[in-house]
Structure formats: C-alpha cells, structure tokens
C-alpha cells in the first residue's frame, strides 16, 4: 500500500531534516490546496486505498518502488495525452496505465497530479464535476513571494529550477551533481533521456540554467570518476532569496520553515543583510 506521509511534527535532528528533504517529493506527494486534492484528503484516501487493498486477497502488496514507477508512468501518460489537447478519459487512464492498481487509483491520481504541478507546472483539473475526464492547465502560480524567481509564468522549467535551488540550499549551499540526479531520477527525470516537458534535462540544468546565471557548475578536483557540483548563481541571489526558497521547500513538505532551524537562521541572516542599506558608495562631489 502507499507509504503514509511522514509525521507532521518536526524532525528530531538536523541530519534527519536533511535526509527528509533529500527524499523529497518522490517518496511522498507534496502538499497542495490546488489541483486534484490536498494533503489531508490524500492521507484519508491513502488509508482507504490501503484497506481496499487488504480486503482484496488477489491483490498482493506493492513495494514503494513499484508505486513510484506507476506514478511516473501515469505522469508520462497524462503529458503525452495532453499534447493533443483532447480531454483525457478516466477509462483510458485505467485501461492503459492503472491496470491491477485500480484499488488505489485515487491515491495514484493525487500523487501524479501533485507531481505534475510542482515539477512540471501543470495542474490536473476535472473538466466537469463527475465527468471523469481531465485536462492539464499550463500554469505556474507563485508560491507566496516566489514570483520573481519564476519569471515567465508559462515556463514549466521554473518548477525544476526551484527544486534544484532547494536541494542546493538544504545541502549546505553546495551539492554534487550525482546527488541532484539521484533525486531527480525518483521524479522520472533522467540525465540521459529526453523528457516530454524539459527536452534534454542535463543540458537544461548544466548549460541553460548556468548560462542564465541561476546556477554555478564546477568540476570537483581530484574526483574519480569525475564529478561536478552546483551552487547558486548570481542571478538567483538577485531574483530570489534563501527565505523564499526555504518557504518553497516547506510548502512542498507541508511543514514550517522553522522546522529546519539551521537553514531558517541562515535565511533570516540573509534577509537582514538584504535589508541593511549599502554603504561605501561614492560620495557626492562638492
């Protein structure tokens, strides 16, 4: 059955908080009040789906990996069907993707909908109440003050950028490229596979975001095999802040930014530094 969302309480140690973020949205659906349902509803349907699975002896237990693969398959199916801009029928979803997972279909749909929204910038919407047909709306609504970093609201790549920025900040402002791809693979984004939304993900992250100065990309010396690392670029520091990115991370995990005290204190210090007037500028001529 689906893994239950983690306890809403605060993680016990800094290491546990970093591990929680590294697990990310791939292991639990991000909380959202939009799209196909929120966290409380997802928890309710998750337990109901689990009871239905237990009540059906012909349905064996599914591993977390099996469930993640099914969610990734559902996301890909919805993205492909949306290319024709024709409403997607529930019967087609069940027939071509869900199969033997019908007992937890609502859970899978919610997880897929939330991943579509947070990663790809698409909202899954039922066309009419009880119509059992769906469409994808291309929209990236700002997460509180995140309008600056999102820029063009019609660009779904900004969702991916926010995830990478969050990973960098939560890992101490520097992260190895291998760690980034380990995380993104769990979201169905691979460095060697063309993606329906992002095209070439490796080129997008290591070249486009770097060229746009959102990211710094450096080789780590004395590594075998060769590895690289990411840091925030100067444009990120101008267009957003550590506090805004931390709020994005907290929203994804349905937690409070203060649940990560080290990052919260760092973000507060960054906010205070930004608020101080600049000194040392040129003095006016007399």
SERO-4910 file (N, C-alpha, C, O; in steps of 0.05 Angstrom, whole numbers):
BEGIN
 pado doro    nc1    nc2    nc3   cac1   cac2   cac3    cc1    cc2    cc3    oc1    oc2    oc3
  Unk    A     17    -24      0      0      0      0     18     25      0     42     23      4
  Unk    A      6     48     -4     21     72     -5     34     78     21     23     74     42
  Unk    A     59     88     20     72     97     44     58    120     56     51    139     43
  Unk    A     53    118     83     39    140     96     57    165     97     81    162    101
  Unk    A     45    189     94     61    213     96     74    214    123     64    204    143
  Unk    A     98    227    124    112    229    148     97    245    169     80    261    162
  Unk    A    104    241    194     92    256    216     95    286    212    116    295    203
  Unk    A     73    300    217     73    329    214     92    343    233     99    367    230
  Unk    A    100    328    254    117    340    274    145    346    263    151    338    241
  Unk    A    160    360    278    186    369    269    206    346    270    206    331    290
  Unk    A    225    344    250    245    324    252    263    328    276    265    350    286
  Unk    A    275    306    286    289    308    311    317    321    309    324    337    326
  Unk    A    332    315    288    359    326    285    362    339    258    346    336    240
  Unk    A    384    355    257    390    368    231    395    348    209    386    351    187
  Unk    A    409    326    216    415    306    196    389    293    186    386    287    162
  Unk    A    370    288    204    345    276    196    329    296    178    316    287    159
  Unk    A    331    322    184    317    341    167    328    341    139    314    343    119
  Unk    A    355    340    137    367    340    110    360    314     95    356    315     71
  Unk    A    359    292    109    351    267     96    323    269     87    316    259     65
  Unk    A    305    281    103    277    284     95    275    300     69    260    293     51
  Unk    A    291    322     67    289    338     42    301    323     19    291    324     -3
  Unk    A    323    308     24    335    292      2    316    271     -9    317    264    -32
  Unk    A    300    260      9    280    241      0    260    255    -18    253    245    -40
  Unk    A    251    279     -9    235    296    -26    208    286    -35    197    267    -23
  Unk    A    198    299    -55    171    294    -65    168    267    -78    146    257    -83
  Unk    A    191    253    -84    189    227    -97    178    206    -78    165    187    -87
  Unk    A    182    210    -51    173    190    -33    146    197    -20    132    179    -11
  Unk    A    139    223    -21    113    230    -11    103    253    -28    118    270    -37
  Unk    A     77    254    -33     66    275    -51     68    302    -37     63    303    -13
  Unk    A     76    323    -51     76    349    -39     48    358    -31     29    351    -44
  Unk    A     47    372     -9     21    383      0     13    406    -17     30    423    -23
  Unk    A    -12    407    -25    -22    430    -41    -52    432    -37    -66    413    -35
  Unk    A    -61    457    -37    -90    462    -35   -103    464    -62   -127    468    -64
  Unk    A    -86    461    -84    -97    463   -110    -96    436   -124    -87    416   -112
  Unk    A   -104    436   -149   -102    411   -165   -122    390   -156   -145    396   -150
  Unk    A   -112    365   -155   -131    343   -150   -133    335   -121   -141    312   -116
  Unk    A   -126    352   -102   -131    346    -75   -108    354    -57    -85    356    -67
  Unk    A   -113    358    -31    -93    366    -12    -83    343      4    -90    320      0
  Unk    A    -65    351     24    -52    330     39    -71    315     58    -68    291     60
  Unk    A    -90    329     71   -108    315     88   -125    295     73   -130    272     81
  Unk    A   -134    304     50   -151    286     33   -135    263     23   -144    240     22
  Unk    A   -109    268     16    -91    247      7    -87    226     28    -86    202     23
  Unk    A    -83    236     54    -80    217     75   -104    200     79   -102    176     84
  Unk    A   -128    212     77   -152    197     80   -155    176     59   -162    153     65
  Unk    A   -151    184     34   -155    165     12   -133    144     13   -137    121      4
  Unk    A   -109    151     23    -87    132     25    -95    109     43    -91     85     37
  Unk    A   -107    116     67   -115     95     85   -138     79     74   -139     55     78
  Unk    A   -156     93     60   -179     78     48   -168     59     27   -177     36     25
  Unk    A   -149     69     10   -138     51    -11   -124     28      2   -125      5     -9
  Unk    A   -110     32     25    -97     10     38   -117    -10     48   -112    -34     45
  Unk    A   -140     -1     59   -160    -20     68   -172    -36     46   -177    -60     48
  Unk    A   -176    -22     22   -187    -37      0   -167    -58    -10   -175    -80    -17
  Unk    A   -141    -51    -10   -121    -70    -19   -120    -94      0   -118   -117     -9
  Unk    A   -123    -89     27   -122   -111     46   -147   -128     43   -146   -152     49
  Unk    A   -169   -116     35   -194   -131     32   -195   -148      7   -213   -165      5
  Unk    A   -177   -144    -11   -177   -159    -36   -153   -178    -36   -131   -170    -42
  Unk    A   -157   -203    -30   -135   -222    -27   -120   -226    -53    -97   -235    -53
  Unk    A   -133   -221    -76   -119   -225   -102    -99   -204   -108    -82   -207   -126
  Unk    A    -99   -182    -92    -80   -160    -97    -58   -163    -76    -63   -160    -52
  Unk    A    -34   -168    -86    -11   -171    -67      0   -144    -59     -7   -123    -71
  Unk    A     17   -143    -39     29   -118    -30     47   -107    -52     61   -122    -66
  Unk    A     48    -80    -54     65    -67    -73     88    -53    -58     83    -41    -37
  Unk    A    111    -55    -69    134    -41    -57    132    -11    -64    118     -3    -82
  Unk    A    148      5    -49    149     33    -54    159     38    -82    150     57    -96
  Unk    A    178     22    -91    189     26   -118    168     20   -139    167     35   -159
  Unk    A    151      0   -135    130     -6   -154    110     17   -156    102     25   -178
  Unk    A    104     29   -133     85     51   -133     97     76   -146     83     90   -161
  Unk    A    123     81   -142    135    104   -154    137    100   -185    132    119   -199
  Unk    A    142     76   -194    143     71   -222    115     75   -235    112     86   -257
  Unk    A     94     67   -220     67     70   -231     59    100   -232     47    108   -251
  Unk    A     67    115   -212     61    144   -212     76    157   -235     65    174   -249
  Unk    A    102    150   -239    117    161   -261    105    154   -288    104    171   -306
  Unk    A     95    130   -290     82    121   -315     56    137   -320     50    144   -343
  Unk    A     41    142   -298     17    157   -301     23    186   -309      9    197   -326
  Unk    A     43    198   -297     51    225   -305     58    227   -334     49    245   -348
  Unk    A     74    208   -344     82    208   -372     58    204   -390     56    218   -411
  Unk    A     39    187   -382     15    183   -398     -1    208   -401    -10    215   -423
  Unk    A     -5    223   -378    -20    247   -379     -7    269   -396    -20    284   -410
  Unk    A     20    271   -394     34    290   -410     32    284   -440     28    303   -456
  Unk    A     33    259   -447     31    251   -475      3    257   -486     -1    268   -507
  Unk    A    -18    249   -470    -45    253   -479    -52    283   -481    -68    291   -498
  Unk    A    -40    299   -464    -46    328   -464    -35    341   -490    -45    363   -497
  Unk    A    -16    329   -503     -5    341   -528    -27    345   -549    -25    364   -565
  Unk    A    -47    328   -549    -69    331   -569    -90    350   -559   -109    357   -575
  Unk    A    -88    359   -534   -108    378   -523   -136    368   -524   -155    383   -527
  Unk    A   -139    341   -521   -165    328   -520   -169    319   -491   -150    307   -480
  Unk    A   -192    323   -479   -197    313   -452   -189    284   -448   -194    267   -466
  Unk    A   -176    279   -426   -166    252   -420   -187    237   -404   -195    246   -383
  Unk    A   -196    214   -414   -217    199   -401   -206    181   -379   -184    169   -382
  Unk    A   -221    180   -358   -213    163   -335   -211    134   -344   -193    119   -336
  Unk    A   -229    125   -362   -229     97   -371   -203     91   -386   -193     69   -384
  Unk    A   -193    111   -402   -168    107   -416   -144    105   -396   -126     89   -400
  Unk    A   -145    121   -375   -124    120   -355   -123     92   -342   -102     80   -339
  Unk    A   -146     83   -335   -148     57   -322   -139     35   -341   -125     16   -333
  Unk    A   -148     36   -365   -142     15   -385   -113     14   -392   -101     -8   -393
  Unk    A   -100     37   -397    -73     37   -408    -51     40   -387    -28     34   -392
  Unk    A    -58     49   -363    -38     53   -342    -43     38   -316    -26     24   -306
  Unk    A    -67     42   -305    -72     33   -278    -73      3   -276    -60     -9   -258
  Unk    A    -88    -10   -293    -88    -40   -293    -96    -51   -266   -118    -46   -256
  Unk    A    -79    -67   -254    -85    -81   -229    -83    -63   -205    -86    -72   -182
  Unk    A    -78    -37   -209    -76    -18   -187   -102     -2   -183   -102     19   -170
  Unk    A   -124    -13   -194   -150      2   -192   -158      7   -163   -172     27   -158
  Unk    A   -150    -10   -145   -159     -7   -117   -147     18   -104   -158     28    -84
  Unk    A   -125     29   -115   -113     53   -104   -112     75   -125    -94     93   -124
  Unk    A   -129     74   -144   -129     94   -166   -131    123   -155   -115    139   -164
  Unk    A   -149    129   -136   -149    157   -126   -123    166   -115   -115    189   -119
  Unk    A   -109    148   -101    -83    156    -89    -63    161   -111    -48    181   -110
  Unk    A    -62    144   -131    -43    147   -153    -48    173   -168    -30    187   -176
  Unk    A    -74    179   -172    -81    203   -187    -73    228   -172    -63    248   -184
  Unk    A    -76    228   -146    -69    251   -130    -38    255   -130    -29    278   -133
  Unk    A    -24    233   -127      5    235   -128     15    245   -155     33    262   -156
  Unk    A      3    235   -176     11    244   -203      4    273   -207     19    288   -219
  Unk    A    -20    282   -198    -29    309   -201    -10    329   -186     -3    350   -197
  Unk    A     -2    321   -162     16    339   -147     44    340   -159     56    361   -159
  Unk    A     53    317   -170     79    318   -183     78    335   -208     96    350   -214
  Unk    A     56    332   -223     53    349   -248     54    378   -241     66    394   -256
  Unk    A     42    386   -219     40    414   -212     67    425   -202     76    446   -211
  Unk    A     80    410   -183    104    421   -171    129    418   -188    147    434   -187
  Unk    A    130    397   -205    153    392   -221    151    404   -249    170    416   -259
  Unk    A    127    401   -261    124    408   -289    108    433   -293    107    444   -315
  Unk    A     94    443   -273     78    467   -276     52    463   -289     41    482   -301
  Unk    A     41    439   -288     14    433   -299     -5    425   -277      2    410   -259
  Unk    A    -29    436   -278    -50    429   -259    -69    410   -272    -80    416   -293
  Unk    A    -74    388   -259    -94    368   -269   -121    376   -258   -126    378   -234
  Unk    A   -140    381   -277   -166    390   -270   -187    372   -283   -185    365   -306
  Unk    A   -208    366   -267   -230    351   -278   -247    370   -295   -254    392   -285
  Unk    A   -253    363   -319   -265    382   -338   -292    391   -327   -298    415   -328
  Unk    A   -309    373   -318   -334    380   -305   -338    361   -282   -327    339   -282
  Unk    A   -353    370   -261   -357    353   -238   -368    326   -246   -388    324   -261
  Unk    A   -355    305   -236   -364    277   -241   -364    269   -271   -377    250   -278
  Unk    A   -348    284   -287   -347    277   -315   -327    255   -321   -328    242   -342
  Unk    A   -309    251   -302   -287    230   -305   -270    236   -330   -260    217   -342
  Unk    A   -268    261   -337   -249    269   -358   -232    292   -347   -242    309   -332
  Unk    A   -207    293   -356   -188    311   -344   -173    327   -366   -170    317   -389
  Unk    A   -163    350   -359   -145    365   -376   -122    376   -359   -124    377   -334
  Unk    A   -100    383   -372    -78    396   -359    -77    425   -365    -79    433   -389
  Unk    A    -75    442   -345    -73    470   -349    -44    479   -344    -33    473   -323
  Unk    A    -32    492   -363     -5    501   -361     -3    526   -344     -9    548   -354
  Unk    A      4    523   -319      5    546   -302     25    541   -280     28    519   -270
  Unk    A     40    562   -273     58    561   -250     52    584   -232     63    606   -235
  Unk    A     33    580   -213     26    601   -195     49    606   -175     61    586   -166
  Unk    A     55    631   -168     76    636   -149     71    623   -122     48    622   -113
  Unk    A     91    612   -109     89    603    -82     96    626    -64    119    632    -59
  Unk    A     75    639    -53     78    663    -37     93    684    -53     84    695    -73
  Unk    A    118    691    -44    132    713    -57    150    703    -79    167    718    -88
  Unk    A    146    679    -90    165    668   -109    161    677   -137    173    666   -156
  Unk    A    146    698   -141    141    707   -169    166    716   -183    169    712   -207
  Unk    A    185    727   -167    209    737   -180    225    715   -193    233    717   -216
  Unk    A    229    693   -178    246    671   -189    231    656   -211    244    644   -228
  Unk    A    205    656   -210    190    641   -230    190    655   -257    188    642   -278
  Unk    A    191    681   -257    193    696   -282    169    690   -300    146    696   -292
  Unk    A    174    680   -324    152    674   -343    134    652   -332    142    630   -328
  Unk    A    109    660   -326     91    641   -314     83    618   -332     72    598   -323
  Unk    A     89    620   -358     82    598   -376    105    579   -380    104    562   -398
  Unk    A    127    581   -364    150    564   -368    151    543   -346    158    549   -323
  Unk    A    145    518   -352    145    497   -332    173    490   -321    175    477   -301
  Unk    A    194    499   -335    221    492   -326    228    506   -300    246    498   -286
  Unk    A    213    527   -292    218    541   -267    212    523   -243    224    526   -222
  Unk    A    194    504   -246    188    485   -225    213    468   -219    220    463   -196
  Unk    A    226    459   -241    250    443   -238    273    460   -226    288    450   -209
  Unk    A    275    485   -235    295    503   -223    292    506   -193    311    505   -178
  Unk    A    267    511   -184    262    514   -156    270    490   -140    280    492   -118
  Unk    A    265    466   -151    273    441   -137    303    440   -134    313    433   -113
  Unk    A    318    446   -156    347    445   -155    358    466   -135    376    461   -119
  Unk    A    346    490   -136    355    511   -117    350    502    -88    366    507    -70
  Unk    A    327    490    -83    321    480    -57    340    458    -48    349    458    -25
  Unk    A    347    440    -65    366    419    -59    393    431    -51    406    423    -31
  Unk    A    402    451    -66    428    464    -61    428    477    -33    446    473    -17
  Unk    A    407    492    -28    406    507     -2    404    487     21    418    491     42
  Unk    A    388    466     19    384    448     41    408    430     46    411    419     68
  Unk    A    426    429     27    450    412     30    475    430     36    497    421     33
  Unk    A    470    454     46    493    470     55    504    488     34    527    497     35
  Unk    A    487    495     13    494    514     -8    512    503    -29    520    517    -48
  Unk    A    519    477    -28    534    463    -48    524    434    -50    520    422    -29
  Unk    A    520    424    -74    512    396    -76    525    384   -101    529    397   -121
  Unk    A    532    358    -98    545    344   -120    524    339   -142    500    335   -136
  Unk    A    533    339   -167    515    334   -189    503    306   -187    479    302   -193
  Unk    A    518    286   -178    508    259   -175    484    258   -155    465    243   -160
  Unk    A    485    274   -134    463    275   -115    438    287   -127    416    279   -122
  Unk    A    442    308   -144    419    320   -158    405    300   -175    380    298   -175
  Unk    A    420    285   -191    408    265   -209    396    242   -194    376    231   -202
  Unk    A    408    234   -172    396    213   -155    368    221   -146    349    205   -146
  Unk    A    365    247   -139    339    257   -131    319    259   -154    297    250   -153
  Unk    A    329    271   -177    311    275   -199    302    249   -213    281    248   -224
  Unk    A    319    228   -211    310    203   -223    285    193   -209    268    180   -222
  Unk    A    282    198   -183    258    190   -169    233    206   -177    211    198   -171
  Unk    A    238    227   -192    216    243   -203    211    237   -233    195    250   -246
  Unk    A    226    217   -243    223    209   -271    238    227   -290    232    228   -314
  Unk    A    258    241   -280    275    259   -296    303    247   -297    316    246   -276
  Unk    A    313    239   -320    338    226   -323    358    242   -340    349    256   -359
  Unk    A    383    242   -333    403    258   -348    407    249   -377    416    264   -394
  Unk    A    401    223   -382    407    212   -409    382    207   -426    385    196   -448
  Unk    A    359    215   -416    334    211   -431    320    237   -437    319    254   -420
  Unk    A    311    240   -462    296    263   -469    269    264   -454    256    243   -452
  Unk    A    262    287   -444    237    289   -429    216    305   -444    222    323   -460
  Unk    A    191    297   -440    169    309   -455    167    339   -450    160    354   -468
  Unk    A    172    347   -426    169    376   -418    196    390   -420    198    412   -430
  Unk    A    217    378   -409    242    392   -406    261    388   -430    282    401   -432
  Unk    A    254    370   -448    272    364   -470    296    349   -460    294    326   -450
  Unk    A    320    361   -462    345    348   -452    350    359   -424    360    381   -421
  Unk    A    343    344   -403    345    355   -375    374    362   -368    378    382   -354
  Unk    A    393    346   -376    421    351   -369    430    378   -382    443    394   -369
  Unk    A    423    382   -407    430    407   -420    416    430   -407    428    452   -403
  Unk    A    391    427   -399    376    448   -387    389    457   -361    392    481   -355
  Unk    A    397    437   -344    407    444   -318    437    452   -319    444    472   -306
  Unk    A    453    437   -334    482    443   -333    490    464   -353    513    474   -351
  Unk    A    473    471   -372    480    491   -392    462    515   -391    471    538   -388
  Unk    A    435    511   -394    417    534   -396    415    549   -370    418    573   -369
  Unk    A    410    535   -348    409    548   -322    435    561   -315    436    582   -301
  Unk    A    457    549   -323    484    560   -318    488    585   -336    498    605   -326
  Unk    A    480    583   -361    483    606   -379    466    630   -370    474    653   -372
  Unk    A    442    624   -359    425    644   -348    434    655   -321    422    673   -310
  Unk    A    455    642   -310    468    650   -285    451    644   -261    454    657   -240
  Unk    A    432    625   -263    417    616   -240    434    596   -224    431    594   -199
  Unk    A    452    582   -237    469    562   -224    498    566   -231    505    576   -253
  Unk    A    515    558   -213    544    555   -218    550    526   -219    540    510   -203
  Unk    A    566    518   -238    571    489   -244    601    486   -246    614    495   -265
  Unk    A    613    472   -226    642    469   -225    650    440   -222    637    424   -209
  Unk    A    673    434   -234    685    407   -230    697    406   -203    711    424   -194
  Unk    A    693    383   -189    705    378   -163    733    366   -168    735    345   -180
  Unk    A    754    379   -158    781    369   -164    786    342   -150    775    336   -129
  Unk    A    803    326   -162    813    301   -151    790    281   -146    791    266   -127
  Unk    A    770    280   -164    749    260   -162    752    240   -185    757    247   -208
  Unk    A    749    215   -178    750    193   -198    728    173   -191    731    158   -171
  Unk    A    707    170   -208    703    185   -233    698    215   -228    691    223   -206
  Unk    A    701    230   -249    698    259   -248    670    266   -239    650    256   -249
  Unk    A    668    284   -219    642    294   -210    642    324   -210    664    337   -209
  Unk    A    619    336   -211    615    365   -211    597    372   -188    584    356   -175
  Unk    A    597    398   -182    580    408   -160    565    433   -170    573    448   -188
  Unk    A    542    438   -156    525    461   -162    525    480   -138    525    472   -115
  Unk    A    524    506   -145    518    527   -125    499    546   -138    494    546   -162
  Unk    A    487    564   -121    470    585   -132    487    604   -149    510    610   -142
  Unk    A    475    613   -171    488    633   -187    481    661   -179    462    665   -163
  Unk    A    494    681   -189    489    709   -181    460    718   -188    449    735   -173
  Unk    A    449    708   -209    422    717   -216    401    707   -196    382    721   -190
  Unk    A    406    683   -185    388    672   -164    388    691   -140    367    697   -129
  Unk    A    412    699   -132    414    716   -108    401    743   -113    392    756    -94
  Unk    A    399    752   -138    386    778   -144    356    775   -146    341    793   -138
  Unk    A    346    752   -157    318    750   -163    302    736   -141    277    739   -140
  Unk    A    315    722   -123    301    709   -101    318    711    -76    338    725    -75
  Unk    A    311    696    -55    326    696    -30    324    668    -17    308    651    -25
  Unk    A    342    664      2    342    638     16    316    634     31    306    611     33
  Unk    A    304    655     41    279    652     55    256    643     36    240    626     43
  Unk    A    256    654     13    235    647     -7    238    618    -15    218    603    -18
  Unk    A    263    609    -20    267    581    -28    261    563     -4    250    541     -9
  Unk    A    268    571     20    261    554     43    231    551     46    221    530     54
  Unk    A    216    573     41    187    571     42    176    552     21    156    538     25
  Unk    A    189    552     -2    181    533    -23    185    505    -14    167    488    -17
  Unk    A    208    499     -2    214    473      8    194    465     30    184    442     30
  Unk    A    188    484     48    169    478     70    141    472     59    128    455     69
  Unk    A    133    487     38    107    482     27    105    455     14     85    441     16
  Unk    A    127    447      0    127    420    -12    123    399      9    110    379      4
  Unk    A    135    402     32    135    382     53    112    386     73    110    372     93
  Unk    A     95    407     69     74    413     87     85    417    116     74    407    135
  Unk    A    106    432    118    119    438    143    124    468    145    118    483    127
  Unk    A    134    476    168    140    504    173    170    509    167    186    492    173
  Unk    A    177    532    156    205    537    152    222    534    177    246    527    175
  Unk    A    211    539    200    226    536    225    232    507    232    247    502    251
  Unk    A    220    489    218    226    460    223    255    454    215    265    433    222
  Unk    A    268    471    200    296    469    193    311    492    206    316    512    192
  Unk    A    317    491    231    328    515    246    353    526    234    357    550    233
  Unk    A    372    509    225    397    519    215    392    535    189    403    557    186
  Unk    A    376    524    171    370    538    146    354    563    152    357    584    139
  Unk    A    336    561    171    319    584    178    335    607    189    331    630    181
  Unk    A    354    601    206    372    622    217    389    635    195    393    659    194
  Unk    A    398    618    177    414    628    154    397    646    136    407    666    127
  Unk    A    372    637    132    354    653    115    348    680    128    346    701    115
  Unk    A    344    680    155    338    704    169    362    724    167    359    748    163
  Unk    A    386    713    171    410    730    168    412    742    140    420    765    137
  Unk    A    405    726    120    405    736     93    385    758     89    391    778     75
  Unk    A    361    755    101    341    776     99    351    802    112    346    823    102
  Unk    A    363    799    136    373    823    150    395    837    134    396    861    133
  Unk    A    412    821    121    434    832    105    422    847     81    433    869     74
  Unk    A    402    837     69    389    850     47    375    876     55    374    895     39
  Unk    A    365    876     80    350    900     89    369    923     96    360    946     97
  Unk    A    394    917    102    413    938    110    420    955     86    425    945     64
  Unk    A    420    981     90    428    999     67    457    995     60    474    990     77
  Unk    A    463    996     34    490    993     24    507   1017     33    498   1040     32
  Unk    A    532   1011     41    550   1032     49    575   1031     32    580   1011     18
  Unk    A    590   1051     33    616   1052     19    613   1061    -10    631   1057    -26
  Unk    A    590   1072    -17    586   1081    -44    601   1107    -49    612   1118    -30
  Unk    A    601   1117    -73    615   1142    -79    603   1166    -64    578   1168    -63
  Unk    A    619   1183    -54    609   1206    -40    603   1228    -61    617   1231    -81
  Unk    A    582   1244    -56    575   1265    -75    597   1286    -76    609   1293    -56
  Unk    A    602   1296   -100    622   1317   -103    612   1344    -94    588   1349    -97
  Unk    A    629   1360    -82    620   1386    -71    622   1407    -93    616   1430    -87
***
